Amino acid sequence: MIIEDEILIAMEVEALLGEQGFDSFDIAESPQDALDCALRRPPDLITADYRIVGGTGVEAVTAILARLGPIPVVYVTGNADQLGARTRAVVDKPISPHRLAEACAMVAGA
């Protein structure tokens, strides 16, 4: 699942994840949209921006994990400073394909 409110960035993340072997994506632009998508089709991996329509990616991820349990999460954001110590799996924008692959591998093994 890609939680991102800028469609061009969501499409870039989708393409980069596709190169890593992921093949099915839901894109959500708000916390409620993300939760609804996750409940319809539980994701194997979540990427989330910090600032999204109607809230934050953190709020979306928190709601999803509360309902579905542990799911690997990578934050892809220009606001990494807002995340604090929530996660080590942060990819700054502009997105480095190598860094995204590393972060996905790190959370998949966690």
C-alpha angles and dihedrals in degrees: 000000000000116000104195133127097204107079096204091055091045089053091049091051090047092052093047093048089048088058087056092055102265109136112176125056141181116195119206128183102191137037092252093046089050093050092047091050093047093050091050093047117008110224127231090210135015126207114188138183116218098230115046137153111297097003142338138312087240090061090048094048092046091053093047095048091047089058102034106027127230118001124164111257132197120184114217104190150133088221102065090141088067092060096065112183095336094113145355091213100090126140116193123222127274084060121238108208090211093051092048090052090049093049093049091049090049095053094040089059094045 
